Amino acid sequence: MSDAALIRLTGITKTYGIGQAAFQALKGIELAVEAGDFVAVMGPSGSGKSTTMNILGCLDTPTSGSYQFQGVHVERLSRNERALLRRNFLGFVFQGFNLLARTTALENIELPLIYRGEPAAIRHAAARRALEQVGLQGWEHHTPAELSGGQQQRVAIARAIVTRPAVLLADEPTGNLDSATSREIMDLVGNFNREQGITVLMVTHEPDMAAYANRVIRFVDGRVETDCRQGEAG
């Protein structure tokens, strides 16, 4: 990998607890991600993939090692600075959708822009555009209870990309969906990667979903076991 990597993890460890109760979740992760990559992160439960994603998403901090984002040492940032990085550069999609139940699709999508302090007119326009990009124009005023699982995940993706993030972090984005809807969601994510250049890091247990990525990283016991471009052996 070149020194121009968008994301670089060097010697990342993460230990929970102290003394005899200590558990080392990450044991020296080395990882570089180029801008525009679409990376599927796989591995058994407890392998460290979710811990790594939480560190990448500035939701957790490493015990030791270096995390560079566009050359900035994230591990040296304050909590507020990490929050700004998260707000301005990262989008998140979760297995459980994480939509506000009593809030319309449009209002859910606007949330990241509210946190940014954007004026109402700009928020509304951006949210409508994002809703259109995920194929849900006409559903602006529906609440999550009035939407199918696939539609809810589309709203969640629209919320993640409305800020035009550099990186989309997706944690089992198709885990609660049937196979046909899963393919629709992955087509959508793939389009944002190809057409808008959004770098995607996605945790998945499903080989069919990992096949959409151009690179697959496999975690085992807190380490990167394999890191292969699609089509390479290994």
N, C-alpha and C positions, 0 to 999 in steps of 0.2 A: 504494500500500500504506500502511496505517496504521502509526503508531509502535508499535503493540502487536504487531508481527510476532514470531512465535516465533523465527525465524531471520532475521538480516539480514547480508548481505555487502556491504561498501562498499569499492570500489577495490581488490579483492583481486588481488594479483599473486603469481606463483610462478615463480622462476627456478632452474634446476638448473645446476650447474657455474659456473665463473668464467672471466673473460677471453674469449678468442675461442671457447672451448668452451661458453660460456653459452647456455642455451636457455630462452626465456621461455614456459612452459607456459600461464600465465594472464596476461591483459593488461588487468586492471582490471574484475573481475567485480562487477556490481551485481545483487543478488538479495535479495528478501524473500519469506519463506514464512510464511503464516498457520497457526496451530494448526488441525488438521483437514484441511489440504490433502492432495491425492494428486497428486504431481508426477512426470511421466515426463521423464527427462533423456535427450535423444537427440543424435546427432552422429557424424561419422566418427571413426575411430581417430585419436588424437593431437589431438583438438579441445579437450581440457581437462576433459571431463566427469568422468573418473575421478579426476583430480587434485582437482577441486572436491569430489567425494564424500569423498575422503580427508581433506580439510581439515574438512569438515562433521562427519565421524566422529571428529575429534580424533586421526587416525592420522598427520597431517602438519600442518605449520604454514605459514602464508603468508609470503612474503618481505616484503610490505607490505600495508597495508589493514587493515580492521576486520572481525572476525567476532563478531557479538553473538548469544548464545543466551539467550533470556528476559532480555535487557537486560544480560547479563554479557559483558564483553569477553574472549572466549576466547583471543585472541592474547596477552593479558597474563597468562594463567594459567601456573603451573608445570607441569612434566610430570606430577607427582602429582595436581595439581588437574584437569588434562585427563583423566587416567585415571578420576578420580571422576565427572566429568561423563559420560564414556563409559559407565561402569558403571551409573550411576543414571538416565540419561535416554535412552540410545540402544540400539537393537537392530539387529543386522546379519544379513543373509541374502546368501549368495554363490552364484555360479553353480556352484561345485564342492562345495557342501554343507558342506565343512569339518567333518565329524563325526569323532570319535575312533573308529578302526576296531574296537578290542577292547572297546568300551564299549557298554552297552545303550542303547536309545533313551531310557529314563528317566534314566539317568546322564548322557547327553549334554545333556539338557534342564536338568538340575540345575546344570550347570557355572557359569552366571552367578551363581547363588545361593550357590554355594560361595565364589566370589570376594567376594561381599558379606558372607560370614560368617554366613549364615542357619543356624539349627539344623536338624538332619537331618529332624525331623518336619515342619517348615514347608516345607523343600525338597521332600520326597517328595510332600506334598499339592499344592503348587503345580505340580510337574512333571506329576503325574497329571492335574490339571485342564487344563493346557496341551495335553497329549497328547489329551485328550478334545475340546478345542476344535478341533483339527486333524483330528478323525475317526479317530484311531488307538488308541482304547482297546482293550486286549487285545494290543497290540504292545509293551508296556513292556519286555520282557526280550529282545527281538530286537536283534541287532547290525546295523550298517549293511549287512554282507554278506548278511544275510537279508531285506533290504528292497529294493523296487524304487526306481528313481530318484525317482519321484514321492513315495513314502513317505519316502525320505531327506530330500527337500526339505521335507516336512511336519514332520518332526522338527526340521529346521533352523529353520523358522518358529516352532515351539513353543518352541525354545530362545531365539529372539529376543524373543518376546513374554512369556515367563514372568516377566520382571521388570516387566511393565506399563510399557514405555518410552513416553516422549512422542513419540519419532520412530523410525521403522523405515527404515533405509537398506538398500536392496536393489540389488545389483550383478548385472545379468543373471540374475535369479532363475529364469528359464525357459530359459536358454541351453542346458542339457543335456537338455531334456525334449521329448517329442513334443507335437504341437499339442493333443491332447485333454487330456493331463496338464497342459500349460501353462495351459489355460483353468481347470482345477480349482484350480491353485495361485493364479492371479490372482483367482478368485472368493473364495478364502480371504483373500488380502491385502485385497481390496476390502471384505470383511465386517469385518475388524479396523479398517479405516479408518472405515467408516460406524458400526459398532455400539459400538466402544470409543473412537472419536475419535483413534486413533493417526495422527499425521501420517506420510505415506509419501513418501519420495524414492527413485525407482527409475530406474536406468540400464537402458536397453534399446535394441536395434537394431531391434526388431520393431514395426511400426505396429499390428499386432493387439493386442499387449500394452499399448502406449501408450494405446490406446483406452479402457482401464479407468481411466485417470487423469482428473482433472477439469482438468488443466493440463499443457501440454507445453512444455518449454524446450529449445531447440535451440542447441547449441554449435558454433561454427566458429572454428578458428584461435585458440583461447584466449579467445574472447569469447562472450557471449550474443548470438546472432543474432536469435532470435525467442522470445517468451514469450507464449503464448496460452492462454486458457481454452478448453476444448473447446467447439466450437460457434461460436467467434469466427473471423472471417476473419484471414488473415495468416500 
